[in-house]
Amino acid sequence: MPKIKTNRAAAKRFKKTGTGKWSYAKSFGSHILTKKSSKRKRRLRKTHYINKRDVRELNLLMPNG
């Protein structure tokens, strides 16, 4: 029986926390920041978590995560 491969695109974007939640960083927060408001940039800095209904799909993409 072959090993189950991890989806590398997902592995680069998501991390599993100690409590078992999936965290990720929001997009659009790295460049062209002058036209974005301070409020928007502050929200982009925060850690975000995957919604419960999408966890099953992520577990299929990253079985060893």
mmCIF file of the N, C-alpha and C atoms, coordinates in Angstrom:
data_MODEL
# 
_entry.id   MODEL 
# 
loop_
_atom_site.group_PDB 
_atom_site.id 
_atom_site.type_symbol 
_atom_site.label_atom_id 
_atom_site.label_alt_id 
_atom_site.label_comp_id 
_atom_site.label_asym_id 
_atom_site.label_entity_id 
_atom_site.label_seq_id 
_atom_site.pdbx_PDB_ins_code 
_atom_site.Cartn_x 
_atom_site.Cartn_y 
_atom_site.Cartn_z 
_atom_site.occupancy 
_atom_site.B_iso_or_equiv 
_atom_site.pdbx_formal_charge 
_atom_site.auth_seq_id 
_atom_site.auth_comp_id 
_atom_site.auth_asym_id 
_atom_site.auth_atom_id 
_atom_site.pdbx_PDB_model_num 
ATOM 1   N N  . MET A 1 1  ? 0.848   -1.193 0.000  1.00 0.00 ? 1  MET A N  1 
ATOM 2   C CA . MET A 1 1  ? 0.000   0.000  0.000  1.00 0.00 ? 1  MET A CA 1 
ATOM 3   C C  . MET A 1 1  ? 0.891   1.253  0.000  1.00 0.00 ? 1  MET A C  1 
ATOM 4   N N  . PRO A 1 2  ? 0.728   2.161  -0.973 1.00 0.00 ? 2  PRO A N  1 
ATOM 5   C CA . PRO A 1 2  ? 1.568   3.356  -1.004 1.00 0.00 ? 2  PRO A CA 1 
ATOM 6   C C  . PRO A 1 2  ? 1.181   4.376  0.072  1.00 0.00 ? 2  PRO A C  1 
ATOM 7   N N  . LYS A 1 3  ? 2.119   5.235  0.361  1.00 0.00 ? 3  LYS A N  1 
ATOM 8   C CA . LYS A 1 3  ? 1.862   6.290  1.332  1.00 0.00 ? 3  LYS A CA 1 
ATOM 9   C C  . LYS A 1 3  ? 0.897   7.312  0.737  1.00 0.00 ? 3  LYS A C  1 
ATOM 10  N N  . ILE A 1 4  ? 0.161   8.003  1.603  1.00 0.00 ? 4  ILE A N  1 
ATOM 11  C CA . ILE A 1 4  ? -0.744  9.059  1.161  1.00 0.00 ? 4  ILE A CA 1 
ATOM 12  C C  . ILE A 1 4  ? 0.062   10.348 1.074  1.00 0.00 ? 4  ILE A C  1 
ATOM 13  N N  . LYS A 1 5  ? 0.014   11.007 -0.074 1.00 0.00 ? 5  LYS A N  1 
ATOM 14  C CA . LYS A 1 5  ? 0.790   12.226 -0.257 1.00 0.00 ? 5  LYS A CA 1 
ATOM 15  C C  . LYS A 1 5  ? 0.035   13.436 0.276  1.00 0.00 ? 5  LYS A C  1 
ATOM 16  N N  . THR A 1 6  ? 0.805   14.354 0.851  1.00 0.00 ? 6  THR A N  1 
ATOM 17  C CA . THR A 1 6  ? 0.271   15.626 1.313  1.00 0.00 ? 6  THR A CA 1 
ATOM 18  C C  . THR A 1 6  ? 0.210   16.580 0.133  1.00 0.00 ? 6  THR A C  1 
ATOM 19  N N  . ASN A 1 7  ? -0.850  17.352 0.042  1.00 0.00 ? 7  ASN A N  1 
ATOM 20  C CA . ASN A 1 7  ? -0.969  18.381 -0.980 1.00 0.00 ? 7  ASN A CA 1 
ATOM 21  C C  . ASN A 1 7  ? -0.025  19.522 -0.607 1.00 0.00 ? 7  ASN A C  1 
ATOM 22  N N  . ARG A 1 8  ? 1.022   19.739 -1.409 1.00 0.00 ? 8  ARG A N  1 
ATOM 23  C CA . ARG A 1 8  ? 2.068   20.701 -1.058 1.00 0.00 ? 8  ARG A CA 1 
ATOM 24  C C  . ARG A 1 8  ? 1.561   22.144 -1.048 1.00 0.00 ? 8  ARG A C  1 
ATOM 25  N N  . ALA A 1 9  ? 0.606   22.478 -1.903 1.00 0.00 ? 9  ALA A N  1 
ATOM 26  C CA . ALA A 1 9  ? 0.054   23.832 -1.926 1.00 0.00 ? 9  ALA A CA 1 
ATOM 27  C C  . ALA A 1 9  ? -0.643  24.136 -0.608 1.00 0.00 ? 9  ALA A C  1 
ATOM 28  N N  . ALA A 1 10 ? -1.382  23.163 -0.085 1.00 0.00 ? 10 ALA A N  1 
ATOM 29  C CA . ALA A 1 10 ? -2.075  23.348 1.189  1.00 0.00 ? 10 ALA A CA 1 
ATOM 30  C C  . ALA A 1 10 ? -1.080  23.389 2.346  1.00 0.00 ? 10 ALA A C  1 
ATOM 31  N N  . ALA A 1 11 ? -0.026  22.589 2.265  1.00 0.00 ? 11 ALA A N  1 
ATOM 32  C CA . ALA A 1 11 ? 0.972   22.528 3.334  1.00 0.00 ? 11 ALA A CA 1 
ATOM 33  C C  . ALA A 1 11 ? 1.681   23.867 3.517  1.00 0.00 ? 11 ALA A C  1 
ATOM 34  N N  . LYS A 1 12 ? 1.829   24.609 2.421  1.00 0.00 ? 12 LYS A N  1 
ATOM 35  C CA . LYS A 1 12 ? 2.499   25.913 2.488  1.00 0.00 ? 12 LYS A CA 1 
ATOM 36  C C  . LYS A 1 12 ? 1.584   27.002 3.048  1.00 0.00 ? 12 LYS A C  1 
ATOM 37  N N  . ARG A 1 13 ? 0.285   26.767 3.027  1.00 0.00 ? 13 ARG A N  1 
ATOM 38  C CA . ARG A 1 13 ? -0.665  27.807 3.415  1.00 0.00 ? 13 ARG A CA 1 
ATOM 39  C C  . ARG A 1 13 ? -1.313  27.618 4.781  1.00 0.00 ? 13 ARG A C  1 
ATOM 40  N N  . PHE A 1 14 ? -1.393  26.393 5.252  1.00 0.00 ? 14 PHE A N  1 
ATOM 41  C CA . PHE A 1 14 ? -2.108  26.112 6.493  1.00 0.00 ? 14 PHE A CA 1 
ATOM 42  C C  . PHE A 1 14 ? -1.214  25.420 7.511  1.00 0.00 ? 14 PHE A C  1 
ATOM 43  N N  . LYS A 1 15 ? -1.458  25.727 8.798  1.00 0.00 ? 15 LYS A N  1 
ATOM 44  C CA . LYS A 1 15 ? -0.738  25.066 9.887  1.00 0.00 ? 15 LYS A CA 1 
ATOM 45  C C  . LYS A 1 15 ? -1.756  24.598 10.910 1.00 0.00 ? 15 LYS A C  1 
ATOM 46  N N  . LYS A 1 16 ? -1.472  23.489 11.549 1.00 0.00 ? 16 LYS A N  1 
ATOM 47  C CA . LYS A 1 16 ? -2.362  22.994 12.585 1.00 0.00 ? 16 LYS A CA 1 
ATOM 48  C C  . LYS A 1 16 ? -1.896  23.535 13.926 1.00 0.00 ? 16 LYS A C  1 
ATOM 49  N N  . THR A 1 17 ? -2.818  24.059 14.716 1.00 0.00 ? 17 THR A N  1 
ATOM 50  C CA . THR A 1 17 ? -2.474  24.598 16.026 1.00 0.00 ? 17 THR A CA 1 
ATOM 51  C C  . THR A 1 17 ? -2.438  23.475 17.054 1.00 0.00 ? 17 THR A C  1 
ATOM 52  N N  . GLY A 1 18 ? -2.039  23.800 18.253 1.00 0.00 ? 18 GLY A N  1 
ATOM 53  C CA . GLY A 1 18 ? -1.971  22.811 19.318 1.00 0.00 ? 18 GLY A CA 1 
ATOM 54  C C  . GLY A 1 18 ? -3.320  22.231 19.679 1.00 0.00 ? 18 GLY A C  1 
ATOM 55  N N  . THR A 1 19 ? -4.376  23.008 19.492 1.00 0.00 ? 19 THR A N  1 
ATOM 56  C CA . THR A 1 19 ? -5.722  22.545 19.823 1.00 0.00 ? 19 THR A CA 1 
ATOM 57  C C  . THR A 1 19 ? -6.382  21.791 18.674 1.00 0.00 ? 19 THR A C  1 
ATOM 58  N N  . GLY A 1 20 ? -5.675  21.717 17.516 1.00 0.00 ? 20 GLY A N  1 
ATOM 59  C CA . GLY A 1 20 ? -6.219  20.970 16.382 1.00 0.00 ? 20 GLY A CA 1 
ATOM 60  C C  . GLY A 1 20 ? -6.938  21.815 15.355 1.00 0.00 ? 20 GLY A C  1 
ATOM 61  N N  . LYS A 1 21 ? -6.961  23.143 15.555 1.00 0.00 ? 21 LYS A N  1 
ATOM 62  C CA . LYS A 1 21 ? -7.575  24.027 14.562 1.00 0.00 ? 21 LYS A CA 1 
ATOM 63  C C  . LYS A 1 21 ? -6.573  24.270 13.436 1.00 0.00 ? 21 LYS A C  1 
ATOM 64  N N  . TRP A 1 22 ? -7.066  24.681 12.265 1.00 0.00 ? 22 TRP A N  1 
ATOM 65  C CA . TRP A 1 22 ? -6.213  25.025 11.136 1.00 0.00 ? 22 TRP A CA 1 
ATOM 66  C C  . TRP A 1 22 ? -6.112  26.539 11.049 1.00 0.00 ? 22 TRP A C  1 
ATOM 67  N N  . SER A 1 23 ? -4.906  27.076 11.045 1.00 0.00 ? 23 SER A N  1 
ATOM 68  C CA . SER A 1 23 ? -4.711  28.521 10.942 1.00 0.00 ? 23 SER A CA 1 
ATOM 69  C C  . SER A 1 23 ? -4.103  28.862 9.592  1.00 0.00 ? 23 SER A C  1 
ATOM 70  N N  . TYR A 1 24 ? -4.301  30.103 9.169  1.00 0.00 ? 24 TYR A N  1 
ATOM 71  C CA . TYR A 1 24 ? -3.747  30.573 7.909  1.00 0.00 ? 24 TYR A CA 1 
ATOM 72  C C  . TYR A 1 24 ? -3.617  32.086 7.952  1.00 0.00 ? 24 TYR A C  1 
ATOM 73  N N  . ALA A 1 25 ? -2.814  32.635 7.047  1.00 0.00 ? 25 ALA A N  1 
ATOM 74  C CA . ALA A 1 25 ? -2.640  34.082 6.943  1.00 0.00 ? 25 ALA A CA 1 
ATOM 75  C C  . ALA A 1 25 ? -3.493  34.598 5.791  1.00 0.00 ? 25 ALA A C  1 
ATOM 76  N N  . LYS A 1 26 ? -4.082  35.743 5.995  1.00 0.00 ? 26 LYS A N  1 
ATOM 77  C CA . LYS A 1 26 ? -4.894  36.356 4.950  1.00 0.00 ? 26 LYS A CA 1 
ATOM 78  C C  . LYS A 1 26 ? -4.015  36.843 3.806  1.00 0.00 ? 26 LYS A C  1 
ATOM 79  N N  . SER A 1 27 ? -4.560  36.881 2.612  1.00 0.00 ? 27 SER A N  1 
ATOM 80  C CA . SER A 1 27 ? -3.827  37.373 1.448  1.00 0.00 ? 27 SER A CA 1 
ATOM 81  C C  . SER A 1 27 ? -3.953  38.902 1.365  1.00 0.00 ? 27 SER A C  1 
ATOM 82  N N  . PHE A 1 28 ? -3.201  39.486 0.435  1.00 0.00 ? 28 PHE A N  1 
ATOM 83  C CA . PHE A 1 28 ? -3.199  40.928 0.138  1.00 0.00 ? 28 PHE A CA 1 
ATOM 84  C C  . PHE A 1 28 ? -2.562  41.782 1.240  1.00 0.00 ? 28 PHE A C  1 
ATOM 85  N N  . GLY A 1 29 ? -1.689  41.213 2.049  1.00 0.00 ? 29 GLY A N  1 
ATOM 86  C CA . GLY A 1 29 ? -1.094  41.995 3.127  1.00 0.00 ? 29 GLY A CA 1 
ATOM 87  C C  . GLY A 1 29 ? 0.392   42.200 3.017  1.00 0.00 ? 29 GLY A C  1 
ATOM 88  N N  . SER A 1 30 ? 0.979   41.938 1.844  1.00 0.00 ? 30 SER A N  1 
ATOM 89  C CA . SER A 1 30 ? 2.437   42.006 1.746  1.00 0.00 ? 30 SER A CA 1 
ATOM 90  C C  . SER A 1 30 ? 2.974   43.215 0.970  1.00 0.00 ? 30 SER A C  1 
ATOM 91  N N  . HIS A 1 31 ? 2.266   43.706 -0.015 1.00 0.00 ? 31 HIS A N  1 
ATOM 92  C CA . HIS A 1 31 ? 2.775   44.858 -0.768 1.00 0.00 ? 31 HIS A CA 1 
ATOM 93  C C  . HIS A 1 31 ? 1.624   45.726 -1.252 1.00 0.00 ? 31 HIS A C  1 
ATOM 94  N N  . ILE A 1 32 ? 1.969   46.893 -1.810 1.00 0.00 ? 32 ILE A N  1 
ATOM 95  C CA . ILE A 1 32 ? 1.012   47.943 -2.188 1.00 0.00 ? 32 ILE A CA 1 
ATOM 96  C C  . ILE A 1 32 ? 0.150   48.295 -0.971 1.00 0.00 ? 32 ILE A C  1 
ATOM 97  N N  . LEU A 1 33 ? 0.835   48.618 0.118  1.00 0.00 ? 33 LEU A N  1 
ATOM 98  C CA . LEU A 1 33 ? 0.130   48.876 1.381  1.00 0.00 ? 33 LEU A CA 1 
ATOM 99  C C  . LEU A 1 33 ? -0.259  50.340 1.567  1.00 0.00 ? 33 LEU A C  1 
ATOM 100 N N  . THR A 1 34 ? 0.257   51.233 0.731  1.00 0.00 ? 34 THR A N  1 
ATOM 101 C CA . THR A 1 34 ? -0.026  52.662 0.913  1.00 0.00 ? 34 THR A CA 1 
ATOM 102 C C  . THR A 1 34 ? -1.492  52.996 0.669  1.00 0.00 ? 34 THR A C  1 
ATOM 103 N N  . LYS A 1 35 ? -2.123  52.287 -0.265 1.00 0.00 ? 35 LYS A N  1 
ATOM 104 C CA . LYS A 1 35 ? -3.520  52.604 -0.570 1.00 0.00 ? 35 LYS A CA 1 
ATOM 105 C C  . LYS A 1 35 ? -4.513  51.889 0.338  1.00 0.00 ? 35 LYS A C  1 
ATOM 106 N N  . LYS A 1 36 ? -4.015  50.993 1.200  1.00 0.00 ? 36 LYS A N  1 
ATOM 107 C CA . LYS A 1 36 ? -4.893  50.259 2.113  1.00 0.00 ? 36 LYS A CA 1 
ATOM 108 C C  . LYS A 1 36 ? -4.981  50.999 3.446  1.00 0.00 ? 36 LYS A C  1 
ATOM 109 N N  . SER A 1 37 ? -6.160  50.998 4.028  1.00 0.00 ? 37 SER A N  1 
ATOM 110 C CA . SER A 1 37 ? -6.355  51.713 5.286  1.00 0.00 ? 37 SER A CA 1 
ATOM 111 C C  . SER A 1 37 ? -5.660  50.986 6.434  1.00 0.00 ? 37 SER A C  1 
ATOM 112 N N  . SER A 1 38 ? -5.374  51.716 7.498  1.00 0.00 ? 38 SER A N  1 
ATOM 113 C CA . SER A 1 38 ? -4.714  51.134 8.676  1.00 0.00 ? 38 SER A CA 1 
ATOM 114 C C  . SER A 1 38 ? -5.562  50.024 9.269  1.00 0.00 ? 38 SER A C  1 
ATOM 115 N N  . LYS A 1 39 ? -6.866  50.226 9.269  1.00 0.00 ? 39 LYS A N  1 
ATOM 116 C CA . LYS A 1 39 ? -7.790  49.225 9.802  1.00 0.00 ? 39 LYS A CA 1 
ATOM 117 C C  . LYS A 1 39 ? -7.705  47.921 9.006  1.00 0.00 ? 39 LYS A C  1 
ATOM 118 N N  . ARG A 1 40 ? -7.653  48.066 7.688  1.00 0.00 ? 40 ARG A N  1 
ATOM 119 C CA . ARG A 1 40 ? -7.570  46.885 6.819  1.00 0.00 ? 40 ARG A CA 1 
ATOM 120 C C  . ARG A 1 40 ? -6.243  46.152 7.011  1.00 0.00 ? 40 ARG A C  1 
ATOM 121 N N  . LYS A 1 41 ? -5.126  46.907 7.104  1.00 0.00 ? 41 LYS A N  1 
ATOM 122 C CA . LYS A 1 41 ? -3.817  46.297 7.285  1.00 0.00 ? 41 LYS A CA 1 
ATOM 123 C C  . LYS A 1 41 ? -3.715  45.599 8.641  1.00 0.00 ? 41 LYS A C  1 
ATOM 124 N N  . ARG A 1 42 ? -4.313  46.183 9.651  1.00 0.00 ? 42 ARG A N  1 
ATOM 125 C CA . ARG A 1 42 ? -4.316  45.594 10.993 1.00 0.00 ? 42 ARG A CA 1 
ATOM 126 C C  . ARG A 1 42 ? -5.068  44.277 10.996 1.00 0.00 ? 42 ARG A C  1 
ATOM 127 N N  . ARG A 1 43 ? -6.182  44.218 10.285 1.00 0.00 ? 43 ARG A N  1 
ATOM 128 C CA . ARG A 1 43 ? -6.960  42.971 10.198 1.00 0.00 ? 43 ARG A CA 1 
ATOM 129 C C  . ARG A 1 43 ? -6.217  41.892 9.422  1.00 0.00 ? 43 ARG A C  1 
ATOM 130 N N  . LEU A 1 44 ? -5.421  42.291 8.448  1.00 0.00 ? 44 LEU A N  1 
ATOM 131 C CA . LEU A 1 44 ? -4.656  41.327 7.649  1.00 0.00 ? 44 LEU A CA 1 
ATOM 132 C C  . LEU A 1 44 ? -3.523  40.689 8.444  1.00 0.00 ? 44 LEU A C  1 
ATOM 133 N N  . ARG A 1 45 ? -3.044  41.394 9.483  1.00 0.00 ? 45 ARG A N  1 
ATOM 134 C CA . ARG A 1 45 ? -1.944  40.863 10.303 1.00 0.00 ? 45 ARG A CA 1 
ATOM 135 C C  . ARG A 1 45 ? -2.367  39.706 11.185 1.00 0.00 ? 45 ARG A C  1 
ATOM 136 N N  . LYS A 1 46 ? -3.629  39.671 11.561 1.00 0.00 ? 46 LYS A N  1 
ATOM 137 C CA . LYS A 1 46 ? -4.103  38.681 12.522 1.00 0.00 ? 46 LYS A CA 1 
ATOM 138 C C  . LYS A 1 46 ? -4.125  37.267 11.949 1.00 0.00 ? 46 LYS A C  1 
ATOM 139 N N  . THR A 1 47 ? -4.040  36.297 12.848 1.00 0.00 ? 47 THR A N  1 
ATOM 140 C CA . THR A 1 47 ? -4.152  34.894 12.461 1.00 0.00 ? 47 THR A CA 1 
ATOM 141 C C  . THR A 1 47 ? -5.623  34.564 12.271 1.00 0.00 ? 47 THR A C  1 
ATOM 142 N N  . HIS A 1 48 ? -5.932  33.840 11.235 1.00 0.00 ? 48 HIS A N  1 
ATOM 143 C CA . HIS A 1 48 ? -7.304  33.443 10.967 1.00 0.00 ? 48 HIS A CA 1 
ATOM 144 C C  . HIS A 1 48 ? -7.407  31.931 11.010 1.00 0.00 ? 48 HIS A C  1 
ATOM 145 N N  . TYR A 1 49 ? -8.607  31.449 11.261 1.00 0.00 ? 49 TYR A N  1 
ATOM 146 C CA . TYR A 1 49 ? -8.824  30.019 11.407 1.00 0.00 ? 49 TYR A CA 1 
ATOM 147 C C  . TYR A 1 49 ? -9.845  29.529 10.400 1.00 0.00 ? 49 TYR A C  1 
ATOM 148 N N  . ILE A 1 50 ? -9.665  28.288 9.960  1.00 0.00 ? 50 ILE A N  1 
ATOM 149 C CA . ILE A 1 50 ? -10.567 27.671 8.992  1.00 0.00 ? 50 ILE A CA 1 
ATOM 150 C C  . ILE A 1 50 ? -11.914 27.412 9.646  1.00 0.00 ? 50 ILE A C  1 
ATOM 151 N N  . ASN A 1 51 ? -12.971 27.644 8.884  1.00 0.00 ? 51 ASN A N  1 
ATOM 152 C CA . ASN A 1 51 ? -14.326 27.384 9.354  1.00 0.00 ? 51 ASN A CA 1 
ATOM 153 C C  . ASN A 1 51 ? -14.529 25.882 9.554  1.00 0.00 ? 51 ASN A C  1 
ATOM 154 N N  . LYS A 1 52 ? -15.356 25.519 10.512 1.00 0.00 ? 52 LYS A N  1 
ATOM 155 C CA . LYS A 1 52 ? -15.585 24.102 10.837 1.00 0.00 ? 52 LYS A CA 1 
ATOM 156 C C  . LYS A 1 52 ? -16.043 23.284 9.638  1.00 0.00 ? 52 LYS A C  1 
ATOM 157 N N  . ARG A 1 53 ? -16.837 23.880 8.747  1.00 0.00 ? 53 ARG A N  1 
ATOM 158 C CA . ARG A 1 53 ? -17.351 23.093 7.621  1.00 0.00 ? 53 ARG A CA 1 
ATOM 159 C C  . ARG A 1 53 ? -16.297 22.800 6.567  1.00 0.00 ? 53 ARG A C  1 
ATOM 160 N N  . ASP A 1 54 ? -15.151 23.493 6.594  1.00 0.00 ? 54 ASP A N  1 
ATOM 161 C CA . ASP A 1 54 ? -14.092 23.238 5.623  1.00 0.00 ? 54 ASP A CA 1 
ATOM 162 C C  . ASP A 1 54 ? -12.981 22.339 6.158  1.00 0.00 ? 54 ASP A C  1 
ATOM 163 N N  . VAL A 1 55 ? -13.054 21.969 7.421  1.00 0.00 ? 55 VAL A N  1 
ATOM 164 C CA . VAL A 1 55 ? -11.999 21.169 8.059  1.00 0.00 ? 55 VAL A CA 1 
ATOM 165 C C  . VAL A 1 55 ? -11.878 19.796 7.410  1.00 0.00 ? 55 VAL A C  1 
ATOM 166 N N  . ARG A 1 56 ? -12.975 19.187 7.039  1.00 0.00 ? 56 ARG A N  1 
ATOM 167 C CA . ARG A 1 56 ? -12.951 17.852 6.444  1.00 0.00 ? 56 ARG A CA 1 
ATOM 168 C C  . ARG A 1 56 ? -12.143 17.844 5.144  1.00 0.00 ? 56 ARG A C  1 
ATOM 169 N N  . GLU A 1 57 ? -12.354 18.859 4.301  1.00 0.00 ? 57 GLU A N  1 
ATOM 170 C CA . GLU A 1 57 ? -11.622 18.956 3.044  1.00 0.00 ? 57 GLU A CA 1 
ATOM 171 C C  . GLU A 1 57 ? -10.124 19.136 3.283  1.00 0.00 ? 57 GLU A C  1 
ATOM 172 N N  . LEU A 1 58 ? -9.793  19.942 4.282  1.00 0.00 ? 58 LEU A N  1 
ATOM 173 C CA . LEU A 1 58 ? -8.382  20.185 4.584  1.00 0.00 ? 58 LEU A CA 1 
ATOM 174 C C  . LEU A 1 58 ? -7.711  18.940 5.150  1.00 0.00 ? 58 LEU A C  1 
ATOM 175 N N  . ASN A 1 59 ? -8.438  18.164 5.910  1.00 0.00 ? 59 ASN A N  1 
ATOM 176 C CA . ASN A 1 59 ? -7.895  16.918 6.433  1.00 0.00 ? 59 ASN A CA 1 
ATOM 177 C C  . ASN A 1 59 ? -7.632  15.908 5.305  1.00 0.00 ? 59 ASN A C  1 
ATOM 178 N N  . LEU A 1 60 ? -8.409  15.979 4.232  1.00 0.00 ? 60 LEU A N  1 
ATOM 179 C CA . LEU A 1 60 ? -8.171  15.109 3.082  1.00 0.00 ? 60 LEU A CA 1 
ATOM 180 C C  . LEU A 1 60 ? -6.935  15.561 2.308  1.00 0.00 ? 60 LEU A C  1 
ATOM 181 N N  . LEU A 1 61 ? -6.731  16.880 2.232  1.00 0.00 ? 61 LEU A N  1 
ATOM 182 C CA . LEU A 1 61 ? -5.562  17.408 1.533  1.00 0.00 ? 61 LEU A CA 1 
ATOM 183 C C  . LEU A 1 61 ? -4.276  17.157 2.315  1.00 0.00 ? 61 LEU A C  1 
ATOM 184 N N  . MET A 1 62 ? -4.391  17.209 3.641  1.00 0.00 ? 62 MET A N  1 
ATOM 185 C CA . MET A 1 62 ? -3.216  17.063 4.492  1.00 0.00 ? 62 MET A CA 1 
ATOM 186 C C  . MET A 1 62 ? -3.438  15.968 5.539  1.00 0.00 ? 62 MET A C  1 
ATOM 187 N N  . PRO A 1 63 ? -3.354  14.715 5.128  1.00 0.00 ? 63 PRO A N  1 
ATOM 188 C CA . PRO A 1 63 ? -3.627  13.625 6.067  1.00 0.00 ? 63 PRO A CA 1 
ATOM 189 C C  . PRO A 1 63 ? -2.602  13.484 7.166  1.00 0.00 ? 63 PRO A C  1 
ATOM 190 N N  . ASN A 1 64 ? -1.376  13.986 6.918  1.00 0.00 ? 64 ASN A N  1 
ATOM 191 C CA . ASN A 1 64 ? -0.322  13.877 7.914  1.00 0.00 ? 64 ASN A CA 1 
ATOM 192 C C  . ASN A 1 64 ? -0.106  15.185 8.668  1.00 0.00 ? 64 ASN A C  1 
ATOM 193 N N  . GLY A 1 65 ? -1.009  16.156 8.436  1.00 0.00 ? 65 GLY A N  1 
ATOM 194 C CA . GLY A 1 65 ? -0.869  17.497 8.982  1.00 0.00 ? 65 GLY A CA 1 
ATOM 195 C C  . GLY A 1 65 ? -0.933  17.565 10.425 1.00 0.00 ? 65 GLY A C  1 
# 
